[in-house]
Amino acid sequence: MKCEYEDIISIYCLVFLPWLIFYEILLFIGPPSYSISTYFEFEHNIPVIECTELFYVFTYPYVLFLPLVFQTKQQVRCFIIDSLMNMSIEIYLQFILPFVAPPKQFIPKTILGQVLLYERSFDGPGCAFPSFHVSWAFLSAYYYSWIYAKYYFIFYILSILISLSCITTGMHSIIDIVGGFLLFFICVKRISLWIYIRNYFENLSNSWSCYRIGRLRIINSSIYVFVSASIGAFIIFSLIGDISGVLLINLSSLFMAAVWGQYIERSSGLSRPFGYFGFIIGGVVGSLIVSWFYSIPHIRILSAYALASPWIQGVGRFRCIIHGCCHGRSTNQFLGILITNSQSRVCSLSKLKNEYIHITQGYSILSNMIIGMLLWRLWYANISLYVIVSLYFILIGQSRFIEERFRGEIQTKVYCKLKIYQWLSILFVLIGIFLSMISFDNDRIQLNFLCKYEYLIPSILFGFIATFALAIDFPESKKRFSRLCD
């Protein structure tokens, strides 16, 4: 269908205006005090070439004029989707990553040099990686080439010149340019990228296998459990600094996760499922005990676990994929994966064999990665530890509530049309809101990250304990808790 004026206006309202607002907010916030320059050493020797400001400033009309040449609604729709993806990733990375590209100093000798200095007065060293000039320029070239296919080389040459001008005007580093181009590539190849990710998760979901040592069965998910637990423990050791206290909290968390699985997941008694909310309850109880006996501020312990937990759960979700727990409900072929391995809980418990289901474990990995990066960015900026803990509960609660909408485990209880985990997610959000209202003084409570070799052995030890609990069992045994599944 032919596009109308409303479609063109929607691009400016839905894409360009929100991008401008978020970009200005980032400029107002500014980079953290301990920022990292993206310049290589040799780049400082590249002079500012004033005439290339012509291509640098040309980016704005080049991009803004694009919606006016669209001919069909399909072009408008595709551009909006690509642009929103480009904007979301770009703004998020520019906020999260402590990268800066301080503009190179020079004395203007031409009108274009004066224009460059004037433009710099509205900009700053932050918002450098990835370069929005590059990602928007190539994205525009992609759509100009769609409309005027005969002249595609002209548009891509212009985009290359714009990219080079980012360097020659002293506004960006080479890394910024590469990041902008990779962002463009991800946006226009999003479907191919999704298919690759989907196929990877499908293969992993059907990869359940085991190694037998007598009666002992070691499931191939053990590597993910070990990596998740050991690296997570090492991060927490490095943040808190007390080995015995952290081990006590970790063991308490693991124990309560098992108790939760027995009573909430309806275990037969032979199996030993585990539950995320049990981990949290055990961690909170353990942290209270350790805080009391070891005289460590409770908020310091909670914030350390808030910083580590998204990464622990994110990596641990690969174990869930292999076992088939936390799986999704039925969906279409494009979004879903097909699981046929009879050992997966998808087939053995939920009876969804040969049905396409949502990759909810993948959704969880993505949300945990986003939340984890955000919390570390706030910690890096010396934000109050109370804010970090409260945001953890709020964001994890929101993401888990949405995730549960797409999960399809038949054993999950439902109350008042919401799953029990959705109610718990709401509780998490309320806890986070309550914590955010507490009057805090962060000046006296610091959380430093100090890596020490002495943390390696206890981290590996806890990794083995967690692996034995979550990925090793005795399938022929009739003893209580001897199996991972019935």
Protein Blocks (a to p, Z undefined) as FASTA:
>chain_A
ZZdfklmmmmmmmmmmmmmmmmmmmmmnopafbdcdfbdfklmmpccdfklmmmmmmmmm
mmmmmmmmpfbfklmmmmmmmmmmmmmmmmmmmmmpccdcdddddddfbfklmmmmmmmm
mgcfehkbccfklmmmmmmmmmmmmmmmmlmmmmmmmmmmmmmmmmmnopacfklmmmmm
mmmmmmmmmmmmmmmmmmmmmmmmmmgccddehjbccdfklmmmmmmmmmmmmmmmmmno
paklmmmmmmmmmmmmmmmmmmmnopahlaccddfklmmmmmmmmmmmmmmmnopafklm
mmmmmmmmmmmmmmmmmmmmmnopaiacdddfklmccdfbfkbmklmmnopghiacddfk
lmmmmmmmmmmmmmmmmmmnopafklmmmmmmmmmmmmmmmmmmmgccfklcceehiafk
lmmmmmmmmmmmmmmmpccdfklpccdddddfklmmmmmmmmmmmmmmmmgccfkbcbeh
kafbZZ
